[in-house]
Amino acid sequence: MHMADALLSPTVGLAMGGLSAAAIAFSASKIKKDELLEKKIPVMGVAGAMVFAGQMINFTIPATGSSGHIGGGILLAGLLGGAPAFLSIAAVLIIQCLFFADGGLLALGCNIFNLGVIPCLLIYPLTFKPLLSNGIGYRRLSAASVISVVIALQLGAFCVVLQTLLSGVTALPFAVFTALMLPIHLAIGLVEGIVTAAVLCFVYKARPELIDASNSAKRLAGISTKRVLAAFAVLTVAVGGGLSLLASANPDGLEWAIEKITDTLAEAETMLPTAFLPDYSFASDPENALGTSVSGLIGAAVTFALAAGTGLIISKVKRARRAKTNV
């Protein structure tokens, strides 16, 4: 559901960029108050890398000619909480834009809002957490995952339609575009919801303290996350370096909807000079399958560094301010 620059006017793109930047600043400020931040930093990095790898796998939506991939916002929020998850998904989207030409620079603000703000800062606190307010179990966790992902993707898809409409640079009819975007993203959301539920249930079985929203710093302090982190790391390497080769070649939900209306695929992303692996392939040899594996591994590594590094910097600032206050 990554938007391309060709769908947006500068006014809408810049406005959404400002809104997303404000959300990043808000989230950074909020996690400074998170007493569990230091414990979450490695999870931010590894889980963010896993989501990057997961987004490379487009799965076919049967009988449609379309495909979809996970967004990962609810998955990250279920593991980390809303604000840390949002910073992690923002890191994924920024890296995709800058290094892989996936989502243009003008569209970056829209993509961060649609795939990050909506699931992490809106749906997670308003839907996911309330559904678990009476206790966490496998059934409740699964239901909360599927319901939250579906709602988040429906809102995100509708925001794509609104942002395109407000931009006025395309001839996509509002009613028809909406009628195509919402059903296809409902199907994509159901698949992502099941994947999210499976991952969160695995973590809940291995280390329930990471999922339990009522845990305290004291309870978490003595808990090792090595098993979960190791499993995520193995999954990231397997998905990014291997399973990504099996990704569907069908257009994703947004491209499919545009193609149905215009009989042509969406225009290519704006190529930035920093995009050394455009479209997750070697620029000099786009047909070489090795480019996909290399992209998955490098992208996951850079995502880990950016997501974990962001958390580490915020943690150090927090400790420095605390030390200054104590003095």
C-alpha positions as CSV (number, residue, x, y, z in Angstrom):
1,M,0.0,0.0,0.0
2,H,3.0,2.3,-0.4
3,M,1.9,5.4,-2.3
4,A,3.9,6.8,-5.2
5,D,4.8,10.4,-5.7
6,A,2.7,10.4,-9.0
7,L,-0.5,10.1,-6.9
8,L,0.1,13.2,-4.8
9,S,0.3,17.0,-5.2
10,P,3.1,18.8,-3.4
11,T,0.6,20.4,-1.0
12,V,-0.9,17.2,0.2
13,G,2.5,15.4,0.3
14,L,4.2,18.2,2.3
15,A,1.2,18.5,4.7
16,M,1.2,14.8,5.4
17,G,5.0,15.0,5.8
18,G,4.6,17.6,8.4
19,L,1.9,15.6,10.2
20,S,4.1,12.5,10.2
21,A,7.1,14.4,11.4
22,A,5.0,15.7,14.3
23,A,3.9,12.1,15.1
24,I,7.6,11.1,15.2
25,A,8.4,13.9,17.6
26,F,5.5,13.0,19.8
27,S,6.4,9.4,19.9
28,A,10.1,10.2,20.7
29,S,8.9,12.4,23.5
30,K,6.5,9.8,24.8
31,I,9.0,6.9,24.9
32,K,11.4,9.0,27.0
33,K,8.9,8.4,29.8
34,D,8.9,4.6,29.2
35,E,10.6,2.9,32.1
36,L,11.0,-0.3,30.0
37,L,12.7,1.5,27.1
38,E,16.2,0.0,27.6
39,K,14.7,-3.5,27.6
40,K,12.7,-2.7,24.4
41,I,15.7,-1.4,22.4
42,P,16.9,-4.7,21.0
43,V,13.3,-5.8,20.4
44,M,12.7,-2.5,18.4
45,G,15.7,-3.3,16.2
46,V,15.1,-7.0,15.6
47,A,11.3,-6.7,15.2
48,G,11.7,-3.7,12.9
49,A,14.2,-5.8,10.8
50,M,11.7,-8.7,10.7
51,V,8.9,-6.4,9.5
52,F,11.2,-5.0,6.8
53,A,11.9,-8.6,5.6
54,G,8.2,-9.5,5.9
55,Q,7.1,-6.6,3.7
56,M,9.2,-8.0,0.9
57,I,7.0,-11.0,0.6
58,N,3.9,-10.3,-1.5
59,F,1.4,-13.1,-1.2
60,T,-1.2,-13.7,-3.9
61,I,-4.8,-12.9,-3.3
62,P,-6.7,-15.8,-5.0
63,A,-9.0,-15.1,-7.9
64,T,-8.1,-11.4,-8.1
65,G,-4.7,-11.1,-9.9
66,S,-3.6,-9.0,-6.9
67,S,-1.2,-9.5,-4.1
68,G,-0.5,-8.0,-0.7
69,H,2.2,-7.8,2.0
70,I,2.1,-7.2,5.8
71,G,2.2,-3.7,7.1
72,G,3.5,-4.7,10.5
73,G,2.2,-1.8,12.5
74,I,-0.1,-3.8,14.8
75,L,2.5,-6.6,15.1
76,L,5.2,-4.1,16.3
77,A,2.7,-2.3,18.6
78,G,1.7,-5.6,20.2
79,L,5.4,-6.3,21.0
80,L,6.5,-2.8,21.9
81,G,3.6,-0.5,22.6
82,G,2.4,2.2,20.3
83,A,5.1,4.8,20.4
84,P,8.2,2.5,20.1
85,A,6.4,0.5,17.4
86,F,5.6,3.7,15.4
87,L,9.3,4.8,15.4
88,S,10.3,1.3,14.2
89,I,7.8,1.2,11.3
90,A,8.8,4.8,10.4
91,A,12.4,3.5,10.2
92,V,11.3,0.7,7.9
93,L,9.5,3.1,5.6
94,I,12.3,5.7,5.5
95,I,14.8,3.1,4.6
96,Q,12.5,1.6,1.9
97,C,12.1,5.1,0.4
98,L,15.8,6.2,0.5
99,F,17.6,3.0,-0.4
100,F,15.1,0.8,-2.3
101,A,12.9,3.4,-4.2
102,D,9.8,1.9,-2.5
103,G,7.5,4.8,-1.9
104,G,8.7,8.2,-3.1
105,L,10.1,11.1,-1.0
106,L,7.0,13.2,-1.6
107,A,4.8,10.3,-0.6
108,L,6.9,9.4,2.5
109,G,4.7,11.4,4.9
110,C,1.5,9.7,3.6
111,N,3.1,6.3,3.8
112,I,4.3,6.9,7.4
113,F,0.8,8.1,8.3
114,N,-1.1,5.3,6.6
115,L,1.1,2.4,7.7
116,G,2.4,3.8,11.0
117,V,0.3,6.5,12.6
118,I,-3.0,4.7,12.0
119,P,-2.1,1.2,13.4
120,C,0.4,2.2,16.1
121,L,-1.0,5.5,17.5
122,L,-4.7,5.1,16.7
123,I,-5.9,1.5,16.4
124,Y,-3.5,0.0,18.9
125,P,-4.7,2.2,21.9
126,L,-8.3,2.4,20.7
127,T,-8.9,-1.2,19.6
128,F,-6.1,-3.7,20.3
129,K,-5.5,-2.8,24.0
130,P,-9.2,-2.5,24.9
131,L,-9.8,-6.0,23.5
132,L,-7.2,-7.3,25.9
133,S,-8.4,-5.3,28.9
134,N,-10.0,-8.3,30.6
135,G,-6.9,-10.5,30.4
136,I,-4.6,-11.9,27.7
137,G,-5.0,-15.4,26.3
138,Y,-4.4,-17.0,23.0
139,R,-7.9,-16.5,21.7
140,R,-8.2,-12.9,22.8
141,L,-4.8,-12.1,21.5
142,S,-5.6,-13.7,18.1
143,A,-9.0,-11.9,17.9
144,A,-7.4,-8.6,18.8
145,S,-4.7,-9.0,16.2
146,V,-7.1,-9.9,13.3
147,I,-9.6,-7.2,14.2
148,S,-7.1,-4.5,14.7
149,V,-5.1,-5.3,11.5
150,V,-8.3,-5.3,9.4
151,I,-9.5,-2.0,10.8
152,A,-6.1,-0.4,10.4
153,L,-5.7,-1.5,6.8
154,Q,-9.3,-0.4,6.0
155,L,-8.6,3.1,7.4
156,G,-5.2,3.2,5.7
157,A,-6.6,2.2,2.3
158,F,-9.4,4.8,2.7
159,C,-6.8,7.5,3.6
160,V,-4.9,6.6,0.3
161,V,-8.1,7.3,-1.6
162,L,-8.7,10.6,0.2
163,Q,-5.1,11.7,-0.2
164,T,-5.3,10.9,-3.9
165,L,-8.6,12.7,-4.2
166,L,-7.4,15.8,-2.4
167,S,-4.3,15.9,-4.6
168,G,-6.3,16.1,-7.8
169,V,-3.5,15.0,-10.0
170,T,-5.1,11.8,-11.2
171,A,-8.4,10.9,-12.8
172,L,-9.3,8.1,-10.3
173,P,-13.1,8.3,-9.5
174,F,-13.6,8.4,-5.7
175,A,-16.5,5.9,-5.6
176,V,-14.9,3.4,-7.9
177,F,-11.4,3.7,-6.3
178,T,-12.9,3.2,-2.9
179,A,-15.0,0.2,-4.0
180,L,-11.8,-1.5,-5.2
181,M,-9.4,-0.5,-2.4
182,L,-11.5,-1.5,0.6
183,P,-12.4,-5.1,-0.4
184,I,-8.9,-6.0,-1.6
185,H,-7.3,-4.6,1.5
186,L,-9.9,-6.5,3.6
187,A,-8.5,-9.7,2.1
188,I,-5.0,-8.6,2.7
189,G,-5.8,-7.6,6.2
190,L,-7.2,-11.0,7.1
191,V,-4.0,-12.7,6.0
192,E,-1.9,-10.1,7.8
193,G,-4.1,-10.5,10.9
194,I,-3.5,-14.2,11.0
195,V,0.3,-13.7,10.6
196,T,0.3,-11.1,13.4
197,A,-1.7,-13.4,15.7
198,A,0.7,-16.3,15.1
199,V,3.8,-14.2,15.9
200,L,2.3,-12.6,19.0
201,C,1.0,-15.9,20.3
202,F,4.5,-17.4,19.9
203,V,5.9,-14.5,21.9
204,Y,3.2,-14.7,24.5
205,K,4.0,-18.4,25.0
206,A,7.8,-17.8,25.1
207,R,7.8,-14.5,27.1
208,P,4.3,-13.3,28.1
209,E,5.8,-10.3,29.9
210,L,6.5,-8.7,26.5
211,I,2.8,-8.8,25.6
212,D,1.2,-8.1,28.9
213,A,0.4,-4.4,28.9
214,S,0.1,-4.4,32.7
215,N,3.7,-5.5,33.4
216,S,6.0,-3.4,35.4
217,A,9.7,-2.5,35.1
218,K,10.4,-4.7,38.1
219,R,8.8,-7.7,36.6
220,L,10.4,-7.3,33.3
221,A,13.9,-6.5,34.6
222,G,14.7,-10.2,35.4
223,I,13.3,-11.6,32.2
224,S,15.6,-12.6,29.3
225,T,14.4,-11.9,25.8
226,K,17.2,-13.8,24.1
227,R,15.0,-16.7,22.9
228,V,12.5,-14.3,21.3
229,L,15.2,-12.2,19.7
230,A,17.0,-15.2,18.4
231,A,13.8,-16.5,16.8
232,F,13.1,-13.1,15.2
233,A,16.7,-12.9,13.9
234,V,16.5,-16.4,12.3
235,L,13.1,-15.6,10.8
236,T,14.4,-12.3,9.4
237,V,17.4,-13.9,7.7
238,A,15.2,-16.7,6.4
239,V,12.5,-14.4,5.0
240,G,14.7,-11.6,3.8
241,G,17.4,-13.8,2.3
242,G,15.4,-16.7,1.0
243,L,11.6,-16.6,1.2
244,S,11.6,-13.1,-0.5
245,L,12.5,-14.9,-3.7
246,L,9.0,-16.5,-3.7
247,A,7.2,-13.2,-3.5
248,S,4.2,-12.9,-5.9
249,A,4.8,-10.9,-9.1
250,N,1.2,-9.7,-9.1
251,P,0.6,-6.0,-8.4
252,D,-0.2,-5.1,-4.8
253,G,-3.6,-3.9,-3.7
254,L,-3.1,-0.2,-4.6
255,E,-1.4,-0.9,-8.0
256,W,-4.2,-3.5,-8.8
257,A,-6.9,-1.0,-8.0
258,I,-5.3,1.7,-10.2
259,E,-4.8,-0.8,-13.0
260,K,-8.5,-1.9,-12.8
261,I,-9.5,1.8,-13.4
262,T,-6.9,3.0,-15.8
263,D,-5.8,-0.3,-17.5
264,T,-2.2,0.7,-16.7
265,L,0.0,0.1,-13.8
266,A,0.8,2.9,-11.4
267,E,3.8,5.1,-12.4
268,A,7.2,4.1,-11.1
269,E,8.5,5.6,-7.9
270,T,10.8,8.7,-8.0
271,M,14.3,7.4,-8.1
272,L,16.5,9.0,-5.4
273,P,20.3,9.1,-5.8
274,T,20.5,7.1,-2.5
275,A,18.6,4.2,-3.9
276,F,21.4,1.7,-4.4
277,L,19.1,-1.3,-4.7
278,P,16.1,0.1,-6.6
279,D,13.0,-2.1,-6.4
280,Y,15.0,-4.5,-4.3
281,S,17.3,-5.5,-7.1
282,F,20.7,-4.7,-8.6
283,A,20.4,-1.5,-10.8
284,S,22.8,-3.0,-13.3
285,D,21.1,-6.5,-13.4
286,P,17.4,-6.2,-12.3
287,E,16.7,-9.9,-13.3
288,N,19.4,-11.3,-11.0
289,A,17.5,-13.1,-8.1
290,L,20.5,-12.5,-5.9
291,G,19.6,-8.9,-5.8
292,T,16.4,-9.7,-3.9
293,S,18.2,-11.7,-1.2
294,V,20.9,-9.1,-0.8
295,S,18.3,-6.4,-0.6
296,G,16.4,-8.3,2.1
297,L,19.5,-8.9,4.2
298,I,21.0,-5.4,3.8
299,G,17.6,-3.7,4.4
300,A,17.0,-5.7,7.5
301,A,20.4,-4.9,8.9
302,V,20.0,-1.1,8.2
303,T,16.5,-1.2,9.7
304,F,17.9,-2.9,12.8
305,A,20.6,-0.2,13.1
306,L,18.2,2.7,12.6
307,A,15.4,1.4,14.9
308,A,17.6,0.2,17.7
309,G,19.9,3.3,17.3
310,T,16.9,5.6,17.6
311,G,15.8,3.9,20.8
312,L,19.4,3.9,22.2
313,I,19.8,7.7,21.5
314,I,16.5,8.5,23.2
315,S,17.5,6.3,26.1
316,K,20.8,8.1,26.5
317,V,19.2,11.5,26.4
318,K,16.7,10.3,29.0
319,R,19.5,9.1,31.3
320,A,21.5,12.3,30.8
321,R,18.5,14.4,31.8
322,R,17.7,12.2,34.8
323,A,21.4,12.5,36.0
324,K,21.2,16.3,35.5
325,T,18.0,16.4,37.5
326,N,19.4,14.3,40.3
327,V,22.5,16.6,40.5
